[in-house]
């Protein structure tokens, strides 16, 4: 425990930030996993919605400095590549309907 009042406050703030960042990272991992699960099912609509929410959460975390901007972009890019390799026919068929 800190002896100086400002150090105690800094410690409390750091704990709050740590909890907030941990929650955001856990949320990101869940969204990325949902994209991977949707890819495994090969359902284009699930893939599209899961990818959209995962992308949104990744960029949101990057904008609030939870993760670096480049890491968010890299994860989005790798997810998009994986979607393109495994579900291209389903995505093209559903996009031509729209």
VONU-482329 format. One record per residue (C-alpha): x, z, y. Coordinates in steps of 0.001 Angstrom, whole numbers, plus 500000, padded with zeros to 6 digits. Last residue first. Layout:
// residues N
XZY ...
***
This chain:
// residues 98
471607447594491660 471428445985488211 474915444483488602 476284447992489136 474843449167485808 476444446374483826 479770446733485614 479857450477484999 479023450125481314 481631447442480814 484349449358482619 483880452708480875 487229453514479273 489945451873481342 488169451908484685 487114455530484288 490699456514483485 491956454642486522 489341456311488732 490296459736487390 493952458997488068 493208457919491630 491042460947492345 493741463265490986 496451461532493038 494372461648496218 493742465366495767 497409466013495038 498439463990498098 496188466041500369 497759469300499205 495456471905497637 493561474747499302 494400473263502707 490760473113503908 490919469321503992 492412469252500519 489649471414499082 487019469133500621 488874466082499324 488791467441495785 485182468606496062 483942465201497254 485910463357494613 484529465616491895 480975465117493185 481302461321493184 483060461243489834 480316463321488227 477597461087489700 479276457853488580 480259459121485151 476772460445484464 475268457103485484 477766455115483408 477256457036480179 480343456630477960 479896460150476509 483658460691476723 483691459494480326 481019462078481142 483174464790479576 486141463659481662 484038463706484823 482698467169483941 486270468358483432 487203467181486916 484221469078488320 485158472255486479 488790472040487550 487698471613491163 485465474700490993 488335476729489552 490550475555492399 487937476554494967 487476479995493409 491230480582493342 491521479527496968 488792481931498080 490234484815496070 493743484181497422 492453483881500966 490653487210500668 493741488887499191 495921487469501958 493521488819504565 493596492280503014 497414492217502947 497566491111506570 495253493990507473 497502496472505669 500535494993507429 498794495367510782 498035499035510055 501571499902509022 502103501898505844 501270499090503427 500000500000500000 
***
